[in-house]
Amino acid sequence: MADLQDDLHTGTEAGGLGDLSEPLTAQAYPPEPYAPVSDPDDEPLTRAHAVLAAHPVADGYSGLPRALGRLPWYDLELGESGVDTDVPRLREGHVGALLWSLHLPEAPENADGDRAVGATLEQLDLVKTVVRAHPEGLRLAYDAGQAIDARNCGRVAVLPGPAGAAAMGDRLGILRSLHALGLRVLTLSGVSWAGEAGLTRFGEEAVREMNRLGVLADLSGASADTVRRTFAVSKAPALCTRSGARALRPHPANLPDDLLVELGAAGGLCMVPLTAEQTGPTVRDVADHLDHVRTVAGPQSVGLSGTYDSGTAHPLELGDPSCYPRLIAELLRRGWDEADVALLTWGNFQRVLRGAGFTARAVQQRREPSTATIAELDG
């Protein structure tokens, strides 16, 4: 336990990780030259389809598991009118990968640790059951390489997560078990150790254990102090799976410019949601948020989050995943380079996934699984 007694505000993190070179993601995923795939003289929508065929959308948030739980029967490969998402619409929209949310319904009883753990386990099982039942369209993926393999085989990669932090029940052993079952993203909010005051000592230890496992931190909805402390502690990039620009729309889950700057500097990724509440009622509104995040955080730190099947209203002309080409066409009309579009849709998400895997391999050479408890660290 001696390694856990380091001062919280020193440059070297507990567990002997301060000697890790930074940024790790630069070593894991160096930038590659971009080769254009569309004719600049074509119509924007035609160009959008060409770009997306080569660089499909990695969608940062889908509520499909919970939506399917309400249906008595469904066939996602044939097409399913009871939900926003099915395989035909994913293919029409050139979606190559999806994060399937394991967030629980917002009810007081679901905040209880043991119930949250059990409900998350049930949803993980549902994700695997749904994917197994649709082998021609979907494939489970747990890292960047498997996501690419799924895309190359004509399948949509399904990555389990994000789940709420309550899912680990304040126990690092449960976090390890969830990772072994496939969880790849954890949202750092709604728990005592990641609240308005930021990360506690146990919260910092949880982030370090996530780094060791390769579980990405999702900071959408987290407090500013939690966001900043996660950037300081984590050796892997962090995600915001559902965050637009607060400068354009004052939604609490959207990020202010100062945090967007810090996210870009930390190699993180802001995945802008396609929701009327957070980003506005039109395609142009969503494009405005993408423009803003790209300008403030940098082109390497902006991504897309459909948030389909999550119970929220979507902008006009963006009602389901098949509509992604319309959004990309709007960006091309605004003068976005193909290279930046390719980063937005696929490249940035791949960088973050590879960064998480690279960090995990490096940390595992220096750190054993943590046995710290919330009682020991937070009293």
N, C-alpha and C positions, 0 to 999 in steps of 0.2 A: 504493500500500500504506500510505500515511501514515495513512489513516483507520482502519486496523486496529490502530493502536498505542495507542488510547485505553486508559486504565486500566480494568481489568475491573470495578471496583467504583464507578465514577462513575455518576451518574444518566443521562448522555447515552450512548446506545449508539453503537457504531461505525457508520460509514456515514451519519451525519447524520440519524438517525431520531429523535433525542430531542425534536425540535420537533413531532412528531406529537401531535395532541390525544388524550387518553385519557378515558374508554374509547372506542375507535373503534367498538365494537359498539353502543354506545348511539346513535350517529349512524346506523349502518347499519340498525338494526332497532328503532325505538322501540316501546314496548309499545302494544298496541291494546286498546280496550275489548272485553270478552268478552260474547257473547250466549249465554245458556243454550240447549241444544238438547234436553234431556231433561226429562221430567216427574218432579219430586222424589217423587211418590207411587208411581211405578212400582217394580217390583222392581229390585234393584241390577244384575242381569245384563241386563235390558232397557235400563236406563239406560246401562250400559257399551257395548252395541252402538250406541246412539244417539250417544254421545259419540265413539266411535271412527269411526263413519261420517263425522263432520264433521272429526275430528282424528285421522287414522290413526297407527299406530305407525311411528316411524323407528327401526329396529333397528340398534344400533351394531356388531354383529359377527355374521357368518355364515361358517362354514367350508365352504360349499357348493362352491366351486371345487375344493378338494382332494378332497372327497367324490365329486364327479362324475368326477374323474380316475381313480377306481378302478372305475367302471362301464363295461361294454362298450357299453351303449345306455341311453338315458333319454328320457323325454318329460315335461318339467315342466309343460306346459300341460294335458295329459291327467291327470297324476298319477303320482307316482313313489314306490313303496314302498321303494326301496333307500336313500332319504335322508330326513331329517327335513322337508325343505323342498320344496314344489312350489307352483305357482300356485294351485290350489284351496285349499290350506291357508293360504297367504298372504292370500287374499281372505276366507276364513272368519274369520281373525284380524284383519282390517282393517289389514294391514301396507301402508304406503304407500311406504316407502323402506328400503333395506338397504345396509349397508356389507359388501362381500364381501372377506373377509380374503385377503391374499396371503402370509401367514406361511408359512414353510417348515417341513418336518418337523424335529423337534428331534433332529438327528443331527450329529456333529462335522464331517463333511465339508461340511455345508450352511452352516457358519459361514464358510467360505472366501469372500472377497469376490467373486471372479470367478464362482464357482459360484452364489452368492446372486443376483448380478445376472442371470445367465442364467436361473435358475429363476424369478425374479420376472417377467422378460419373458415366459416361457412361460405363466405364470399370468395375466398381463394379456391375452395373446392368447386364452387359454381363456375368460376372462370375456366378452370381446367376441364370441367364437364362440357361447357359450351364449346370450347375450342376442339375438344375431341369429337364432338358431334358434327363439326363442320370442317373436315380435314381438307376439302378442296379449296376452301377460301381463307381459313385462318390457321395460324401456327404460333404456338407459344415461343417466346424469345426471352432470354434473360440477360443478354449482353449485346454489344454492338455487332459482333460477328454473326450471331444468330439472327439478328434483325435483317442484316444484309442477305443472309442465306434464304430467309423466308421470302424476301422481295424477289430474289433471283429465281425462286421456284414458283413465282406467281401467287404467293400467299401474302396475306396481311399479317405482319408480326404483331402479336399481342403481348404486351409487357404488363404484369400485374403491379398495380399501384397508381396513384398514391393511396396509402391508408392513413388514417388519423393517428397521431402520436399516442392516443389512449389505447391503441391496439396492442402496444407492447406492455401494458400493465405496469409501468415503472420498473420493469425487470429486463435486464440486458439478455438474459437467457432466452426470454420469449422473443426478443428482437432477432436473436440468432436462429431460433426455430422458424420464425416467419420468413427470414431470408432463405433458409433451407427449403421452405415450401414454395418459394418463388417471388416473394415480395421484393420490389426493387426501388420503391420511392416511399418516403414517410414524411407526412406534413407536420412541421414543428409548430403546432399551436394547440390550444385547448387542454393543456396539461400544466401542472404546477411548476414543472422544471423548464418550461418554454413559454413564458407569459409576457405580460406587459413590461416587467423589469428585466427581461432578457433571459439568457440561459443561466440556470444555477450550475453549481459544480457537477451535479449529476447530469444536467443537460449537456454540459460540455463533454462529459465522459460518454454520453449516448452518441454525440456527434462523432467522437473519435472511433467508437465501435462501429458506427455506420461506415466510416471511412475504411475500416479494416475489412468489413464484409463486402463493400461495394453497393451499399444502399444509399441512394441519393436523397439529399435533404430538399424537401419542397417548402418554400417560404411564403407561399401565397396565404395571405391572411395573418401572417405572423407579425408581431410587433416590431417596430423599428429597431429596438434594442436587441431583440432576438435575431433579426436579420444581420445586424452589424457584428454581433458576437459570433454568429455562425460563420460569416466570412473570415473572421479572425482565427477561429479554431480549426475549421475544416481544411484539409489538404486536397479535397476533391471539389469540383465545381458544384454549385447549388442551382436548383431550379426554382422558378416561380411558375407553377403549372397553369395559373389563371390570374394573370395580372396585366392590366393595361397601364396607361399613363394618367396619373392623377392630375397632371397639369391640364389635361383635356376633359377629364370627367372625374369628379371628386368622389369616387367610390372607395370605401375603406380597403378593399383588396387591391386597388391599383397602387402603383408605386410612385412616390414623388421623385422629382428629378435628382435630388441628392442621392437617394438610394439606387436609382438607375445608374448613376455614374459609378457608385461603389460596386454594384453588381457587374458592370462591364469590366472594371479593374480587377475583380476577383475571378473573372472567367466564367461567370454565371450565365444563366439563360432565362430571359423573360418571355414566357409563352403567352401571347396576347389572345384573350378569349373572344370568340365570336358571339357575344351576347349583347342584347339591346341595353341591358341595365349597366354593364360595365364599359362598353365601347361605343354604344350608340345604335340607332335604328336603321342605318344604311350601310352599304358596302363602303361608301366613301368615308364614313365615320371610322370603321375598322381600319381602313387604309391610313387614315390620319394617325391613329395610335401606332401602327407599324412604322410609319415615317418618323414619328417622334421618338419611339424607343430606339430605332436604328440610329438616329442622330445623336441621342444622349448617351446611350449605353454602348453603341458601336454595332456594326453589321454582324459581328460574331456572337452577339448576345440577344438576338431576337428570334422568336419562333412562333408557332401557331398552336392554338388550343380550341378545338371546336366546341367543347363542353356540350356536345349533343347528348340527349337522353338524360340530362341532369335536372330537368324540370324548369329550365329557364327559357325565356323568349329569345329568339334570334333575329338578327337584322333582316330586312327585306332582301330577297334574292340569295340568302345564305341559310336556308331552312334545314338543310341536311348536308352530309359530307360530300354529296355529288356536286355541290356548288363551289368547291374550292377553286376551280379554274376561273370563275368570275372574279374572285378576289385577286388572283394572280394577274389576270388581265388588267385590272384597275391599277395594280402596281407598275406593270409594264407601261401603261399609258402615262404614268407619272414620271417615267424615266429611270426606273430601277434597272440596274444592270442585271443580266442573266446570272452572273456570278453571285450577286447578293440575294437574288431570289432562290438560287440553289442552296445557299447557306440557310436562309429562312425556312425552307421546307424540309430539308433533310440533313444538310451538313452540320449545322449547329447542334442538333440533337445527337447526331452520331459522335461529335466531338465530346459532348458531355458524358455520354455512355462510355466511350473509350477512356475518358479521363477517370471515371469512377472505377473501372476495371484496373487501369494502370496504378491508381493510388492504392487500391486494395492489395495488389500484389506487392507493392513496395512496403506498405505498412505491415503486412503479415510477416515480413522478414524481420521486423523490429519489435513486434508487439504480440503477446499472447492474448487469447480472449479475456476480456475484462470480467472480474468477479465483484466489482464495486457495486454497492447497493445505494439506493436513494437515502436510506437511513444513515449510512456511514458518511456520505458526502454532504447531504443537506440537513442532517440532524433530525 
